[in-house]
Amino acid sequence: MSRSATDGPGEAHRRPAGVSDKTVEALGKLSEALETVERARGRLYDLHQLIGHADFMLDEAVDLLRAAGHDDLAERVGTELLGRNVIEGRWTFQLVEEFDDGYYALFRELDRTAREQLVGGRRHLYEAEMKERRRTHGRPGHEATP
């Protein structure tokens, strides 16, 4: 099937003139690494919410232990575990904040800086070029753009 002049990625996903394959590959790998960090960040938020939920569940556990006559154990759970730091000096909200403000913020900044300096801020060039190689031009469901 023949390709029309407009049958390709939009301007935002076209490689600027003079940008090498290695540059596009490097930016693709940096983007992939950031996507992996995004997934890890989600798991960190999962940890934050799950630990918080578990801590609130301890209130009921303490009440039930007391009701069952296990006052000593209820006291230990209530004073040693309930509200305890998950890491020395920190609850999970503090872990989330430190991660977001430090490692995560720097990672996003450097990804953005690399794209701005090397390809005018364009995103996903590696993937856009892969799409062009893999799609069947002119076939329904294989359009370059919406």
Secondary structure as a PSIPRED ss2 file (coil, helix, strand):
# PSIPRED VFORMAT (PSIPRED V4.0)

   1 M C   1.000  0.000  0.000
   2 S C   1.000  0.000  0.000
   3 R C   1.000  0.000  0.000
   4 S C   1.000  0.000  0.000
   5 A C   1.000  0.000  0.000
   6 T C   1.000  0.000  0.000
   7 D C   1.000  0.000  0.000
   8 G C   1.000  0.000  0.000
   9 P C   1.000  0.000  0.000
  10 G C   1.000  0.000  0.000
  11 E H   0.000  1.000  0.000
  12 A H   0.000  1.000  0.000
  13 H H   0.000  1.000  0.000
  14 R C   1.000  0.000  0.000
  15 R C   1.000  0.000  0.000
  16 P C   1.000  0.000  0.000
  17 A C   1.000  0.000  0.000
  18 G C   1.000  0.000  0.000
  19 V C   1.000  0.000  0.000
  20 S C   1.000  0.000  0.000
  21 D H   0.000  1.000  0.000
  22 K H   0.000  1.000  0.000
  23 T H   0.000  1.000  0.000
  24 V H   0.000  1.000  0.000
  25 E H   0.000  1.000  0.000
  26 A H   0.000  1.000  0.000
  27 L H   0.000  1.000  0.000
  28 G H   0.000  1.000  0.000
  29 K H   0.000  1.000  0.000
  30 L H   0.000  1.000  0.000
  31 S H   0.000  1.000  0.000
  32 E H   0.000  1.000  0.000
  33 A H   0.000  1.000  0.000
  34 L H   0.000  1.000  0.000
  35 E H   0.000  1.000  0.000
  36 T H   0.000  1.000  0.000
  37 V H   0.000  1.000  0.000
  38 E H   0.000  1.000  0.000
  39 R H   0.000  1.000  0.000
  40 A H   0.000  1.000  0.000
  41 R H   0.000  1.000  0.000
  42 G H   0.000  1.000  0.000
  43 R H   0.000  1.000  0.000
  44 L H   0.000  1.000  0.000
  45 Y H   0.000  1.000  0.000
  46 D H   0.000  1.000  0.000
  47 L H   0.000  1.000  0.000
  48 H H   0.000  1.000  0.000
  49 Q H   0.000  1.000  0.000
  50 L H   0.000  1.000  0.000
  51 I H   0.000  1.000  0.000
  52 G H   0.000  1.000  0.000
  53 H H   0.000  1.000  0.000
  54 A H   0.000  1.000  0.000
  55 D H   0.000  1.000  0.000
  56 F H   0.000  1.000  0.000
  57 M H   0.000  1.000  0.000
  58 L H   0.000  1.000  0.000
  59 D H   0.000  1.000  0.000
  60 E H   0.000  1.000  0.000
  61 A H   0.000  1.000  0.000
  62 V H   0.000  1.000  0.000
  63 D H   0.000  1.000  0.000
  64 L H   0.000  1.000  0.000
  65 L H   0.000  1.000  0.000
  66 R H   0.000  1.000  0.000
  67 A H   0.000  1.000  0.000
  68 A C   1.000  0.000  0.000
  69 G C   1.000  0.000  0.000
  70 H C   1.000  0.000  0.000
  71 D H   0.000  1.000  0.000
  72 D H   0.000  1.000  0.000
  73 L H   0.000  1.000  0.000
  74 A H   0.000  1.000  0.000
  75 E H   0.000  1.000  0.000
  76 R H   0.000  1.000  0.000
  77 V H   0.000  1.000  0.000
  78 G H   0.000  1.000  0.000
  79 T H   0.000  1.000  0.000
  80 E H   0.000  1.000  0.000
  81 L H   0.000  1.000  0.000
  82 L C   1.000  0.000  0.000
  83 G C   1.000  0.000  0.000
  84 R C   1.000  0.000  0.000
  85 N C   1.000  0.000  0.000
  86 V C   1.000  0.000  0.000
  87 I E   0.000  0.000  1.000
  88 E C   1.000  0.000  0.000
  89 G C   1.000  0.000  0.000
  90 R E   0.000  0.000  1.000
  91 W C   1.000  0.000  0.000
  92 T H   0.000  1.000  0.000
  93 F H   0.000  1.000  0.000
  94 Q H   0.000  1.000  0.000
  95 L H   0.000  1.000  0.000
  96 V H   0.000  1.000  0.000
  97 E H   0.000  1.000  0.000
  98 E H   0.000  1.000  0.000
  99 F H   0.000  1.000  0.000
 100 D H   0.000  1.000  0.000
 101 D H   0.000  1.000  0.000
 102 G H   0.000  1.000  0.000
 103 Y H   0.000  1.000  0.000
 104 Y H   0.000  1.000  0.000
 105 A H   0.000  1.000  0.000
 106 L H   0.000  1.000  0.000
 107 F H   0.000  1.000  0.000
 108 R H   0.000  1.000  0.000
 109 E H   0.000  1.000  0.000
 110 L H   0.000  1.000  0.000
 111 D H   0.000  1.000  0.000
 112 R H   0.000  1.000  0.000
 113 T H   0.000  1.000  0.000
 114 A H   0.000  1.000  0.000
 115 R H   0.000  1.000  0.000
 116 E H   0.000  1.000  0.000
 117 Q H   0.000  1.000  0.000
 118 L H   0.000  1.000  0.000
 119 V H   0.000  1.000  0.000
 120 G C   1.000  0.000  0.000
 121 G C   1.000  0.000  0.000
 122 R C   1.000  0.000  0.000
 123 R C   1.000  0.000  0.000
 124 H C   1.000  0.000  0.000
 125 L H   0.000  1.000  0.000
 126 Y H   0.000  1.000  0.000
 127 E H   0.000  1.000  0.000
 128 A H   0.000  1.000  0.000
 129 E H   0.000  1.000  0.000
 130 M H   0.000  1.000  0.000
 131 K H   0.000  1.000  0.000
 132 E H   0.000  1.000  0.000
 133 R H   0.000  1.000  0.000
 134 R H   0.000  1.000  0.000
 135 R C   1.000  0.000  0.000
 136 T C   1.000  0.000  0.000
 137 H C   1.000  0.000  0.000
 138 G C   1.000  0.000  0.000
 139 R C   1.000  0.000  0.000
 140 P C   1.000  0.000  0.000
 141 G C   1.000  0.000  0.000
 142 H C   1.000  0.000  0.000
 143 E C   1.000  0.000  0.000
 144 A C   1.000  0.000  0.000
 145 T C   1.000  0.000  0.000
 146 P C   1.000  0.000  0.000
